Amino acid sequence: MTTFRQQWNIETALEILQHPTVDSEIWAEAAEWLILYGPPEIQELLQQASGHATQQNFPELKPFGFDKEGNPCYSVSQLAKEMGISEEDALESIAKKEEKHGVQHLIEEDETTTLQ
């Protein structure tokens, strides 16, 4: 079975992001791949863009802490509320992403730090 990481490479993912008529689901997968496995400078750029988009579209959403890499961590209940879905649906979506990506996305509050 091919893993999500093996489905893409840097050249293909970047080409898809730049294509003017690509399907939105394929574009999102390429962006996910780059955020998770792309070169550090591209990961940083996309994480900044993601943070900006989150602030613009969900201004009430505030992180409760930050992971070891400094990425913001949000409450599942707050995420669900902002997205208009149940907490169970949010947890199911996170579990699917973890399985697909082979990466832990759900982080417990005691595994985070706050910035002062």
C-alpha positions, 0 to 999 in steps of 0.5 A: 500500500502506498502511503500519503507521503509516497504519493507525492514529491516536491516537484509534483506538489509544487506544480499542482499548487501553481496550476490554474485549473486544478481540482480543489481536493487535489490542490488541498492534498498537495498543500497538505503534503508540502506542509507535512513533508516539504522542505522547511522553507516551504513548510514555514511559508504554508504554515504562515499562510494557514495561520493568517487564513485561520485568523481571517476566517475564524477570529474567535479561535485562539490556541490553548498552547503550542507544540514542540515546533511552535505550532499552535494547538486548538481545543477540539471543542472550539474547533468543532464550534467554529466549524459548525460540526459536532465534537465527535465529527471533529475527532473523527476527521482528526483521526482520519488525517492521522491515519492518512498522514501517519502523523499525530495531529491530536495533542493533549494540552499537557504536551503543549507550552504557552508563549509568554 
